[in-house]
Amino acid sequence: MITERTDLRNIAIVAHVDHGKTTLVDAMLKQARVFRENQQVVERVMDSNDLERERGITILAKNTAISIPDPQTRQLVKINIVDTPGHADFGGEVERVMNMVDGVLLLVDAAEGPMPQTRFVLKKALQMGHRAIVVINKMDRKDAEPDRTLNDTFDLFIELGADEHQADFAVVYANAVAGQAGLTKDLSPNLQPLFEAILRQIPAPKVDVDAQLQLLVTNLGYDDYRGVTAVGRIFAGRITSGQALARMKLDGQILPERARYLYVHQGLERVEVEHAEAGEIVAIAGLEGVEIGETLADPENPVALPPIRVEEPTVRMTFGVNTSPFSGREGRWGTSRKLRERLFEELRNNVALRVAETETADTFLVSGRGELHLAILIETMRREGYEFQVSRPEAILKTGESGELLEPFEELHIETSAETVGTVVEMLGGRRGKMLDMYNLPDGSVHLTYLAPTRGLLGFRYQFLTATRGMGVMNTIFHGYAPFAGVISGRNTSSVVAWESGVTSTYGLKNAEERATLFVGPGVEVYEGMVVGETQRPEDLIVNVCKKKHLTNMRSSNKDIEIRLTPPREMSLDEAIEYLGDDELLEVTPVAFRIRKRILDTEERGKQNKKAKIGRAHV
């Protein structure tokens, strides 16, 4: 019999990056008295991952729960909350958690209004049939325009095909930092209006607790004492700690399992329980080998739920064993076996990732949703002690039904100053971008909307930030596949390459500095074929950065000491990936990352380049 669980709500908080999701969750936890009065709580408490804190973004979807009294029924209601990423590259996390919830809180910045990722997350919620509460956040901003933001958001609902029920959404105004909300622009001193909106607008789960068990595994975690934990929603029936289960794999195979340990979320903790019923989000420990998308069912009559589907990757890179002269020096894990194990292990919880073996045993093709998606994986692995090398990212091409070549396109939103807009337009024109819209913003800056091939945007972000002196804002979202846009010119700079192995000297670097921007300073160990700088020349510059000045007397020695070098340009991992040329690799270790040529030997590389030029001349 279908019943309504009025004691439970399941919601996801979705938004564009940096619109305040994680901050709002912090405020909800504090008001629900999850923390002790004297407890010290860090900001963005849900961003527990080191990379999340460093980058200021949410990467992994996370579960928490609060309990609040319903002022109308006096019933204590549990609200399961899922905090989701806001960056488009982690859209796979958003897509899968939509299966666990019955509604969403859609946060929109009161000043910025709906942004590219707002469109993506809202589209996924509407496709699942979910209702949304629109939370217009950051009402404290001086440039806040809540009326315009609300109108733009409503237009977005209609544009995305919201039905009459979905388009009639509730609106809550908020200042998440201060923990304030209101049904009008006059905010109350707390979040009670938001809590009541959740209770009234988000439907309670309709379930059949007497049916046979069906639970969809949506996320994976790990417990140091009890192994792999599978997180998912119970769609039907009930589950008891120690109960026998049937694990229905994606290939149709059915394996016997047991729910050794059963947990529910309470605040930031997982609390062990004896049983749970349909509608609840639970975690089960002790299921070795379980994968996202599998169904845990009644062993007597197992029935699988529809598997989780996410959009396919659009960008790929090769991951390979480190072949540089420094191989084995700085990493704990560097063999092809260890690299393979780690990459395929990542597939268990990174649903938007794909890994394929290649013709060589020491190289793997890794595909993801964008450069950032892959960069996070690279950074995570390096921190775990792995060393390896990666290639330049490339767009994944497809063949259409008529045999035509298709490539992925991105919708690109840019904000830049009036002084630099001409440069940006010129840059995007060279990358096959087509302008869709252009308008002036109240602060004097210009907003541009483009449709551009993903291929043309690889490596663009660094050049864009350089052109806009670090002040430009750029956001992208996957648009779809379209006919191949044609040839796109590559990087307009060349590399400065070390001629020999050794330790860089002030004298050698000074000679190179006159013609290039350096990536390394003096006293750095380099090897032949390693990229040590960037030049505006049309071809690579081969230099001996280890060269020492021959000293003839004390005066010469003292003069050499006086040489002043410009501080080298320090690249982030993201910038280094963007910089890579087709003939270059990025060596990644726990200690450092180094750009290098695929062919390290200077003479051999020269021969290959000559052959390539002759080949192009005959084409």
VEXDREN-2710 file (C-alpha; in Angstrom, 1 decimal):
% VEXDREN-2710
k/r/px/py/pz
1/MET/0.0/0.0/0.0
2/ILE/1.3/3.4/-1.0
3/THR/1.7/5.8/2.0
4/GLU/3.1/9.3/2.4
5/ARG/6.0/9.7/4.8
6/THR/5.2/13.1/6.3
7/ASP/8.1/12.7/8.7
8/LEU/10.7/12.9/5.9
9/ARG/11.8/15.2/3.1
10/ASN/14.7/14.6/0.6
11/ILE/16.2/17.7/-1.1
12/ALA/19.2/18.6/-3.2
13/ILE/20.7/22.1/-3.2
14/VAL/21.8/23.0/-6.7
15/ALA/23.2/26.2/-8.2
16/HIS/25.9/27.7/-10.4
17/VAL/29.3/27.7/-8.8
18/ASP/29.9/30.2/-6.0
19/HIS/26.2/31.1/-5.6
20/GLY/26.2/30.0/-1.9
21/LYS/25.1/26.3/-1.7
22/THR/27.6/25.1/0.8
23/THR/27.3/28.3/2.9
24/LEU/23.5/27.8/3.0
25/VAL/23.9/24.3/4.2
26/ASP/26.3/25.6/7.0
27/ALA/23.5/28.0/8.1
28/MET/20.8/25.3/8.0
29/LEU/23.0/23.0/10.2
30/LYS/23.7/25.7/12.7
31/GLN/20.0/26.7/13.0
32/ALA/18.9/23.1/13.4
33/ARG/21.4/23.0/16.3
34/VAL/23.5/20.2/14.8
35/PHE/26.5/21.8/16.5
36/ARG/27.1/22.3/20.3
37/GLU/26.8/25.9/21.6
38/ASN/30.6/26.0/22.2
39/GLN/31.7/24.0/19.2
40/GLN/34.1/25.6/16.8
41/VAL/32.9/25.2/13.3
42/VAL/34.9/25.9/10.1
43/GLU/33.2/27.7/7.2
44/ARG/32.0/25.5/4.4
45/VAL/31.9/22.5/6.7
46/MET/30.5/20.3/4.0
47/ASP/33.6/20.9/1.8
48/SER/35.7/18.3/3.7
49/ASN/38.0/17.4/0.8
50/ASP/41.3/19.3/0.9
51/LEU/41.0/20.2/-2.8
52/GLU/37.5/21.6/-2.2
53/ARG/38.8/23.9/0.5
54/GLU/41.8/25.0/-1.5
55/ARG/39.8/25.8/-4.7
56/GLY/36.7/27.1/-2.9
57/ILE/34.4/24.8/-4.9
58/THR/32.4/21.7/-4.2
59/ILE/33.6/18.7/-6.1
60/LEU/31.8/15.7/-4.5
61/ALA/28.1/15.5/-3.6
62/LYS/27.6/15.0/0.1
63/ASN/24.8/14.0/2.4
64/THR/23.7/15.5/5.6
65/ALA/20.4/15.7/7.5
66/ILE/18.6/17.9/10.0
67/SER/15.4/17.5/12.0
68/ILE/13.0/20.4/12.5
69/PRO/9.5/20.6/14.1
70/ASP/6.6/21.2/11.7
71/PRO/4.8/24.2/13.3
72/GLN/1.4/23.1/11.8
73/THR/1.4/19.4/12.8
74/ARG/3.9/19.5/15.7
75/GLN/5.6/16.5/14.1
76/LEU/9.4/16.3/14.0
77/VAL/10.4/16.1/10.3
78/LYS/13.8/14.8/9.1
79/ILE/15.2/16.6/6.0
80/ASN/17.9/14.7/4.1
81/ILE/20.1/17.3/2.3
82/VAL/22.4/16.7/-0.6
83/ASP/25.0/19.4/-1.3
84/THR/26.0/19.3/-5.0
85/PRO/28.9/20.8/-7.1
86/GLY/28.2/24.0/-9.0
87/HIS/30.9/23.6/-11.6
88/ALA/29.9/22.1/-15.0
89/ASP/32.8/19.7/-15.1
90/PHE/31.2/17.8/-12.1
91/GLY/27.8/17.6/-13.5
92/GLY/27.9/13.8/-13.2
93/GLU/27.6/14.3/-9.4
94/VAL/24.5/16.4/-9.9
95/GLU/22.9/14.0/-12.3
96/ARG/23.2/11.0/-10.0
97/VAL/21.9/12.6/-6.8
98/MET/18.7/13.7/-8.6
99/ASN/17.7/10.1/-8.2
100/MET/17.8/10.3/-4.4
101/VAL/15.6/13.4/-3.9
102/ASP/12.0/14.6/-4.3
103/GLY/12.7/18.3/-4.9
104/VAL/15.5/20.9/-5.1
105/LEU/16.5/24.2/-3.6
106/LEU/17.7/26.3/-6.6
107/LEU/20.0/29.0/-5.4
108/VAL/20.5/32.1/-7.6
109/ASP/22.8/35.0/-6.9
110/ALA/20.6/38.1/-6.4
111/ALA/23.2/40.2/-8.5
112/GLU/24.4/37.7/-11.1
113/GLY/21.0/36.0/-11.8
114/PRO/20.8/32.6/-13.6
115/MET/24.2/31.5/-14.9
116/PRO/25.2/28.6/-17.3
117/GLN/25.3/26.0/-14.6
118/THR/22.0/27.2/-13.2
119/ARG/20.5/26.1/-16.6
120/PHE/22.2/22.7/-16.4
121/VAL/21.1/21.8/-12.8
122/LEU/17.6/23.1/-13.3
123/LYS/17.2/21.1/-16.5
124/LYS/18.1/17.9/-14.8
125/ALA/15.7/18.6/-11.9
126/LEU/12.8/19.4/-14.2
127/GLN/13.5/16.2/-16.3
128/MET/13.2/14.2/-13.2
129/GLY/9.8/15.8/-12.5
130/HIS/11.1/17.6/-9.3
131/ARG/9.6/20.8/-7.9
132/ALA/12.0/23.6/-7.1
133/ILE/12.1/26.3/-4.4
134/VAL/13.9/29.3/-5.9
135/VAL/16.2/30.8/-3.2
136/ILE/17.4/34.3/-4.3
137/ASN/20.6/34.4/-2.2
138/LYS/23.2/37.1/-1.4
139/MET/20.5/39.8/-0.8
140/ASP/23.1/41.8/1.1
141/ARG/25.1/42.6/-2.1
142/LYS/25.0/46.3/-3.0
143/ASP/24.4/45.4/-6.6
144/ALA/21.6/42.9/-5.8
145/GLU/18.6/43.1/-8.3
146/PRO/16.2/40.5/-6.9
147/ASP/13.3/41.5/-9.2
148/ARG/15.4/41.1/-12.3
149/THR/16.8/37.9/-11.0
150/LEU/13.4/36.4/-10.3
151/ASN/12.1/37.4/-13.8
152/ASP/15.1/35.9/-15.5
153/THR/14.7/32.7/-13.4
154/PHE/11.1/32.4/-14.3
155/ASP/12.0/32.8/-18.0
156/LEU/14.5/30.0/-17.6
157/PHE/11.9/27.7/-16.2
158/ILE/9.6/28.3/-19.2
159/GLU/12.5/28.0/-21.7
160/LEU/13.5/24.6/-20.2
161/GLY/10.0/23.2/-20.6
162/ALA/8.7/23.3/-17.0
163/ASP/5.1/22.2/-16.6
164/GLU/2.5/24.3/-15.0
165/HIS/3.1/22.8/-11.6
166/GLN/6.9/23.2/-11.8
167/ALA/6.6/26.8/-13.0
168/ASP/4.5/27.8/-10.0
169/PHE/7.5/27.7/-7.8
170/ALA/7.9/29.2/-4.3
171/VAL/10.4/32.0/-3.8
172/VAL/12.6/32.6/-0.7
173/TYR/15.0/35.5/-0.3
174/ALA/18.1/34.8/1.7
175/ASN/21.4/35.9/3.0
176/ALA/23.1/32.6/3.7
177/VAL/26.2/34.1/5.3
178/ALA/24.0/35.7/8.0
179/GLY/21.6/32.8/8.2
180/GLN/18.6/34.9/7.3
181/ALA/15.6/34.2/5.0
182/GLY/12.2/35.7/4.1
183/LEU/9.3/35.2/1.8
184/THR/9.7/38.9/0.9
185/LYS/12.8/41.1/0.6
186/ASP/12.5/41.9/4.3
187/LEU/14.4/39.0/5.8
188/SER/13.7/37.4/9.1
189/PRO/16.5/37.0/11.6
190/ASN/16.7/33.3/10.9
191/LEU/16.0/30.6/8.3
192/GLN/12.5/29.6/9.6
193/PRO/10.8/30.9/6.4
194/LEU/13.0/28.6/4.3
195/PHE/12.4/25.6/6.6
196/GLU/8.6/26.1/6.3
197/ALA/8.8/26.5/2.5
198/ILE/10.6/23.1/2.4
199/LEU/7.9/21.5/4.5
200/ARG/5.0/23.0/2.4
201/GLN/6.5/22.8/-1.1
202/ILE/8.7/19.7/-1.3
203/PRO/6.6/16.6/-1.5
204/ALA/6.9/13.9/1.2
205/PRO/8.1/10.6/-0.3
206/LYS/5.3/8.3/-1.4
207/VAL/6.4/4.8/-0.7
208/ASP/5.3/1.2/-0.2
209/VAL/7.1/0.0/2.9
210/ASP/5.4/-3.5/2.6
211/ALA/6.8/-4.1/-0.9
212/GLN/10.0/-6.1/-1.6
213/LEU/13.2/-4.2/-1.1
214/GLN/14.6/-1.9/-3.8
215/LEU/17.6/0.3/-3.1
216/LEU/19.6/2.2/-5.8
217/VAL/23.3/2.7/-5.0
218/THR/24.0/6.3/-5.8
219/ASN/27.3/7.0/-4.1
220/LEU/30.2/5.2/-2.6
221/GLY/32.4/6.0/0.5
222/TYR/34.9/4.2/2.6
223/ASP/35.2/3.5/6.3
224/ASP/38.6/2.7/7.7
225/TYR/37.1/0.0/9.9
226/ARG/34.2/-1.4/7.9
227/GLY/35.3/-1.0/4.3
228/VAL/33.3/0.3/1.3
229/THR/30.0/2.0/2.1
230/ALA/27.2/2.2/-0.4
231/VAL/24.9/5.2/-0.2
232/GLY/21.4/5.2/-1.7
233/ARG/17.7/5.7/-1.3
234/ILE/15.3/2.9/-0.4
235/PHE/12.6/3.1/-3.1
236/ALA/10.5/0.3/-1.8
237/GLY/10.3/-2.0/1.2
238/ARG/12.5/-1.9/4.3
239/ILE/16.0/-3.0/5.2
240/THR/17.3/-4.5/8.5
241/SER/20.9/-4.7/9.7
242/GLY/22.3/-8.1/8.9
243/GLN/19.7/-8.8/6.2
244/ALA/20.4/-11.0/3.2
245/LEU/20.5/-9.0/-0.1
246/ALA/20.7/-9.6/-3.8
247/ARG/23.2/-7.3/-5.5
248/MET/22.0/-6.7/-9.1
249/LYS/25.0/-5.7/-11.2
250/LEU/24.8/-3.5/-14.3
251/ASP/25.6/-6.5/-16.6
252/GLY/22.5/-8.4/-15.2
253/GLN/24.5/-10.7/-12.9
254/ILE/23.0/-11.2/-9.4
255/LEU/25.3/-11.8/-6.4
256/PRO/24.3/-12.7/-2.8
257/GLU/25.2/-10.0/-0.2
258/ARG/24.4/-9.0/3.3
259/ALA/23.7/-5.6/4.9
260/ARG/26.3/-6.0/7.6
261/TYR/26.1/-2.5/8.9
262/LEU/23.3/0.0/8.3
263/TYR/23.6/3.8/8.8
264/VAL/21.4/6.9/8.3
265/HIS/22.6/10.5/8.2
266/GLN/22.1/12.7/11.2
267/GLY/23.8/16.1/11.0
268/LEU/27.3/15.5/9.7
269/GLU/27.5/12.1/11.2
270/ARG/26.4/8.6/10.1
271/VAL/24.4/6.9/12.9
272/GLU/24.2/3.1/13.0
273/VAL/20.6/1.9/13.1
274/GLU/18.8/-1.5/13.1
275/HIS/16.4/-0.8/10.3
276/ALA/15.2/1.8/7.8
277/GLU/12.1/2.1/5.6
278/ALA/11.4/3.2/2.0
279/GLY/12.0/6.9/1.4
280/GLU/15.1/7.1/3.6
281/ILE/18.6/7.7/2.4
282/VAL/20.9/5.1/4.0
283/ALA/24.5/3.9/3.9
284/ILE/25.4/0.2/4.0
285/ALA/28.9/-1.0/4.9
286/GLY/30.6/-4.2/4.1
287/LEU/29.7/-4.6/0.4
288/GLU/33.0/-5.2/-1.3
289/GLY/32.9/-4.7/-5.0
290/VAL/29.6/-2.8/-5.1
291/GLU/29.3/-0.1/-7.9
292/ILE/27.2/3.0/-8.4
293/GLY/24.0/2.3/-10.3
294/GLU/23.5/-1.2/-8.9
295/THR/20.3/-2.3/-7.2
296/LEU/20.2/-3.9/-3.8
297/ALA/17.0/-6.0/-3.7
298/ASP/15.1/-8.8/-1.9
299/PRO/16.9/-12.1/-2.7
300/GLU/13.6/-14.0/-3.0
301/ASN/12.4/-11.8/-5.9
302/PRO/15.0/-9.3/-7.0
303/VAL/13.8/-6.5/-9.3
304/ALA/16.3/-4.0/-10.7
305/LEU/15.7/-0.3/-10.7
306/PRO/16.7/1.8/-13.8
307/PRO/20.5/2.4/-13.7
308/ILE/21.9/5.9/-13.4
309/ARG/22.6/7.6/-16.7
310/VAL/24.9/10.5/-17.1
311/GLU/26.0/12.5/-20.1
312/GLU/29.0/11.2/-22.0
313/PRO/32.5/12.7/-21.6
314/THR/33.6/15.4/-24.1
315/VAL/37.4/15.7/-23.3
316/ARG/40.1/13.0/-23.0
317/MET/43.8/12.7/-22.1
318/THR/46.3/9.9/-22.1
319/PHE/47.7/8.9/-18.7
320/GLY/51.0/7.0/-18.9
321/VAL/53.9/5.7/-16.9
322/ASN/56.5/8.4/-16.3
323/THR/59.4/8.1/-18.7
324/SER/61.4/11.2/-17.8
325/PRO/65.0/10.9/-16.5
326/PHE/63.5/11.7/-13.0
327/SER/61.2/8.7/-13.0
328/GLY/61.0/6.9/-9.7
329/ARG/62.6/9.7/-7.7
330/GLU/59.6/11.4/-6.2
331/GLY/56.6/9.1/-6.4
332/ARG/55.6/6.1/-4.4
333/TRP/53.5/4.4/-7.2
334/GLY/54.7/4.6/-10.7
335/THR/54.3/1.2/-12.4
336/SER/51.7/0.5/-15.2
337/ARG/50.0/-2.0/-12.9
338/LYS/49.6/0.5/-10.1
339/LEU/48.4/3.2/-12.5
340/ARG/45.9/0.9/-14.1
341/GLU/44.5/-0.2/-10.7
342/ARG/44.1/3.4/-9.5
343/LEU/42.4/4.6/-12.7
344/PHE/39.9/1.7/-12.9
345/GLU/39.2/2.1/-9.1
346/GLU/38.2/5.7/-9.8
347/LEU/35.4/4.5/-12.1
348/ARG/33.6/3.0/-9.0
349/ASN/32.5/6.4/-7.8
350/ASN/33.3/8.9/-10.6
351/VAL/30.4/8.1/-12.9
352/ALA/31.2/10.7/-15.5
353/LEU/34.7/9.3/-16.1
354/ARG/35.8/6.7/-18.7
355/VAL/39.0/4.8/-18.8
356/ALA/40.2/2.7/-21.7
357/GLU/43.3/0.6/-22.3
358/THR/45.4/1.4/-25.4
359/GLU/47.7/-0.6/-27.6
360/THR/50.5/-0.1/-25.2
361/ALA/50.4/-1.5/-21.7
362/ASP/51.7/1.6/-20.0
363/THR/49.3/4.1/-21.5
364/PHE/45.6/4.7/-20.7
365/LEU/42.9/6.9/-22.3
366/VAL/41.0/8.8/-19.7
367/SER/37.9/10.8/-20.7
368/GLY/36.0/13.3/-18.6
369/ARG/33.5/16.2/-18.7
370/GLY/36.1/18.9/-19.0
371/GLU/39.7/20.0/-18.3
372/LEU/38.9/20.7/-14.6
373/HIS/37.3/17.3/-14.1
374/LEU/40.5/15.6/-15.3
375/ALA/42.8/18.1/-13.5
376/ILE/41.1/17.2/-10.1
377/LEU/41.8/13.5/-10.8
378/ILE/45.4/14.3/-11.6
379/GLU/45.9/16.4/-8.5
380/THR/44.2/13.8/-6.3
381/MET/46.4/11.0/-7.6
382/ARG/49.6/13.0/-7.2
383/ARG/48.7/13.7/-3.6
384/GLU/48.2/10.0/-3.0
385/GLY/51.8/9.4/-4.1
386/TYR/51.4/8.5/-7.8
387/GLU/53.8/9.7/-10.5
388/PHE/52.8/9.6/-14.2
389/GLN/52.7/11.7/-17.3
390/VAL/49.6/13.1/-19.2
391/SER/49.1/14.5/-22.7
392/ARG/47.4/17.6/-23.9
393/PRO/43.6/17.4/-23.5
394/GLU/41.6/16.8/-26.7
395/ALA/38.0/17.0/-27.6
396/ILE/36.2/13.7/-28.3
397/LEU/34.9/13.6/-31.9
398/LYS/31.9/11.5/-33.1
399/THR/30.5/10.4/-36.4
400/GLY/26.9/11.4/-37.2
401/GLU/24.2/9.2/-38.7
402/SER/25.0/10.5/-42.2
403/GLY/28.7/9.9/-41.7
404/GLU/29.6/13.5/-41.0
405/LEU/32.2/14.4/-38.4
406/LEU/30.8/15.9/-35.2
407/GLU/32.5/17.6/-32.3
408/PRO/31.3/18.9/-28.9
409/PHE/30.3/22.6/-28.5
410/GLU/30.1/24.7/-25.3
411/GLU/27.9/27.7/-24.5
412/LEU/30.4/30.3/-23.2
413/HIS/29.5/33.2/-21.0
414/ILE/32.1/35.9/-20.5
415/GLU/32.2/39.2/-18.5
416/THR/35.0/41.5/-19.3
417/SER/35.9/45.2/-19.3
418/ALA/35.0/47.5/-22.2
419/GLU/38.7/48.0/-22.8
420/THR/39.5/44.3/-23.4
421/VAL/36.3/43.2/-25.1
422/GLY/37.7/43.7/-28.6
423/THR/40.7/41.5/-27.8
424/VAL/38.4/38.8/-26.4
425/VAL/36.2/38.9/-29.5
426/GLU/39.2/38.6/-31.7
427/MET/40.5/35.6/-29.7
428/LEU/37.2/33.7/-29.9
429/GLY/36.9/34.4/-33.6
430/GLY/40.2/32.6/-34.2
431/ARG/38.8/29.7/-32.2
432/ARG/35.7/29.3/-34.3
433/GLY/33.4/30.9/-31.7
434/LYS/30.1/32.4/-32.8
435/MET/28.7/35.3/-30.9
436/LEU/25.1/34.8/-29.7
437/ASP/24.6/37.8/-27.5
438/MET/26.4/40.9/-26.3
439/TYR/25.2/43.6/-23.8
440/ASN/26.5/46.1/-21.4
441/LEU/26.3/45.5/-17.6
442/PRO/25.4/48.2/-15.0
443/ASP/29.0/48.3/-13.7
444/GLY/30.4/49.2/-17.1
445/SER/31.6/45.7/-18.1
446/VAL/30.4/43.7/-21.1
447/HIS/28.6/40.3/-21.1
448/LEU/29.3/38.1/-24.1
449/THR/27.5/34.8/-25.0
450/TYR/29.3/32.5/-27.5
451/LEU/28.8/29.1/-29.0
452/ALA/32.3/27.6/-29.5
453/PRO/33.7/24.2/-30.1
454/THR/35.2/22.5/-27.0
455/ARG/38.3/22.0/-29.1
456/GLY/38.7/25.8/-29.5
457/LEU/38.4/26.4/-25.7
458/LEU/41.1/24.0/-24.7
459/GLY/43.9/26.1/-23.3
460/PHE/41.8/29.3/-23.7
461/ARG/41.2/30.1/-20.1
462/TYR/44.9/31.1/-19.4
463/GLN/45.1/33.3/-22.5
464/PHE/41.8/34.9/-21.6
465/LEU/42.9/35.7/-18.1
466/THR/46.1/37.2/-19.5
467/ALA/44.3/39.3/-22.1
468/THR/41.8/40.6/-19.4
469/ARG/44.6/41.1/-16.8
470/GLY/43.0/38.6/-14.6
471/MET/39.8/40.5/-14.3
472/GLY/37.6/38.6/-16.8
473/VAL/35.0/36.0/-15.7
474/MET/34.4/32.9/-17.9
475/ASN/31.8/30.1/-17.5
476/THR/31.0/27.3/-19.9
477/ILE/28.4/24.6/-20.1
478/PHE/28.1/21.7/-22.6
479/HIS/25.7/22.6/-25.5
480/GLY/25.8/19.4/-27.6
481/TYR/27.5/17.9/-30.7
482/ALA/27.5/19.8/-34.0
483/PRO/29.4/19.5/-37.4
484/PHE/33.1/19.9/-37.2
485/ALA/34.0/23.6/-37.2
486/GLY/37.2/23.3/-39.2
487/VAL/40.9/24.0/-38.5
488/ILE/41.7/26.0/-35.3
489/SER/45.0/27.6/-34.8
490/GLY/46.9/26.4/-31.8
491/ARG/49.0/28.1/-29.2
492/ASN/50.6/31.4/-30.5
493/THR/53.8/30.9/-28.4
494/SER/56.6/28.4/-28.5
495/SER/58.5/26.6/-25.7
496/VAL/62.0/27.2/-24.4
497/VAL/63.6/23.8/-24.1
498/ALA/66.6/22.7/-22.1
499/TRP/69.5/21.6/-24.3
500/GLU/71.2/19.4/-21.7
501/SER/70.7/17.9/-18.2
502/GLY/72.1/19.6/-15.1
503/VAL/71.4/22.4/-12.6
504/THR/70.2/25.7/-13.9
505/SER/72.7/28.6/-13.5
506/THR/72.1/32.3/-13.1
507/TYR/74.3/33.0/-16.1
508/GLY/72.5/30.4/-18.4
509/LEU/69.1/31.7/-17.4
510/LYS/70.0/35.3/-17.9
511/ASN/70.9/34.5/-21.6
512/ALA/67.6/32.8/-22.0
513/GLU/65.6/35.5/-20.2
514/GLU/66.4/38.1/-22.8
515/ARG/64.4/36.1/-25.3
516/ALA/61.7/34.4/-23.2
517/THR/59.6/34.1/-20.1
518/LEU/61.2/31.5/-17.8
519/PHE/59.4/28.8/-15.8
520/VAL/62.4/27.9/-13.5
521/GLY/64.9/29.8/-11.4
522/PRO/68.5/29.2/-10.7
523/GLY/69.6/26.0/-8.8
524/VAL/66.8/23.8/-10.3
525/GLU/67.7/20.4/-11.7
526/VAL/66.5/20.0/-15.3
527/TYR/66.9/17.4/-18.0
528/GLU/67.3/17.5/-21.8
529/GLY/64.0/18.1/-23.5
530/MET/62.3/19.7/-20.4
531/VAL/60.4/22.9/-21.1
532/VAL/61.8/25.7/-19.0
533/GLY/60.1/28.8/-20.5
534/GLU/57.9/30.4/-23.1
535/THR/58.9/32.5/-26.1
536/GLN/57.1/34.6/-28.7
537/ARG/59.2/33.1/-31.5
538/PRO/57.3/30.9/-34.1
539/GLU/59.5/27.9/-33.2
540/ASP/60.9/26.3/-30.1
541/LEU/64.0/27.9/-28.6
542/ILE/66.7/25.4/-27.5
543/VAL/68.9/26.9/-24.7
544/ASN/71.6/25.7/-22.3
545/VAL/70.2/27.0/-19.0
546/CYS/72.9/25.2/-17.1
547/LYS/75.8/27.0/-18.7
548/LYS/78.3/28.6/-16.3
549/LYS/80.4/31.6/-17.0
550/HIS/84.1/30.9/-17.2
551/LEU/85.7/33.0/-14.3
552/THR/89.1/34.5/-15.0
553/ASN/89.5/36.6/-11.9
554/MET/87.8/37.7/-8.7
555/ARG/86.2/40.8/-10.3
556/SER/84.4/38.6/-12.8
557/SER/83.1/36.4/-10.0
558/ASN/81.7/39.3/-8.1
559/LYS/80.1/40.7/-11.2
560/ASP/78.3/37.4/-11.9
561/ILE/76.9/37.5/-8.4
562/GLU/75.2/40.9/-9.3
563/ILE/73.1/39.4/-12.1
564/ARG/69.4/39.9/-11.4
565/LEU/66.8/37.6/-12.8
566/THR/63.1/38.3/-13.2
567/PRO/61.2/35.8/-10.9
568/PRO/60.1/32.8/-12.9
569/ARG/56.5/32.3/-13.9
570/GLU/54.9/29.8/-11.5
571/MET/52.2/27.7/-13.1
572/SER/49.3/26.0/-11.3
573/LEU/48.5/22.5/-12.4
574/ASP/45.5/23.7/-14.4
575/GLU/47.7/26.3/-16.2
576/ALA/50.4/23.7/-17.0
577/ILE/47.7/21.4/-18.5
578/GLU/46.3/24.2/-20.6
579/TYR/49.9/25.2/-21.8
580/LEU/50.7/21.8/-23.3
581/GLY/51.3/21.5/-27.0
582/ASP/50.6/18.4/-29.1
583/ASP/54.3/17.4/-28.9
584/GLU/54.5/17.9/-25.1
585/LEU/53.7/15.9/-22.0
586/LEU/53.2/16.9/-18.4
587/GLU/55.3/14.9/-15.9
588/VAL/53.3/14.7/-12.6
589/THR/54.8/13.6/-9.3
590/PRO/53.9/14.2/-5.6
591/VAL/56.7/16.8/-5.5
592/ALA/56.3/18.7/-8.7
593/PHE/54.9/18.8/-12.3
594/ARG/57.2/19.5/-15.2
595/ILE/56.4/20.2/-18.9
596/ARG/58.5/18.2/-21.3
597/LYS/58.8/17.3/-24.9
598/ARG/57.5/13.8/-26.0
599/ILE/60.9/13.2/-27.6
600/LEU/63.6/14.4/-25.2
601/ASP/66.6/13.9/-27.3
602/THR/67.3/17.3/-29.1
603/GLU/68.8/15.7/-32.2
604/GLU/66.1/13.1/-32.7
605/ARG/63.3/15.7/-32.0
606/GLY/64.9/17.9/-34.7
607/LYS/64.8/15.0/-37.2
608/GLN/61.1/14.3/-36.5
609/ASN/60.1/17.9/-36.8
610/LYS/61.9/18.1/-40.2
611/LYS/60.1/15.0/-41.4
612/ALA/56.8/16.5/-40.3
613/LYS/57.4/19.8/-42.1
614/ILE/58.2/17.9/-45.3
615/GLY/55.1/15.8/-44.9
616/ARG/52.9/18.9/-44.5
617/ALA/54.6/20.5/-47.6
618/HIS/53.5/17.6/-49.7
619/VAL/49.9/17.6/-48.5
END
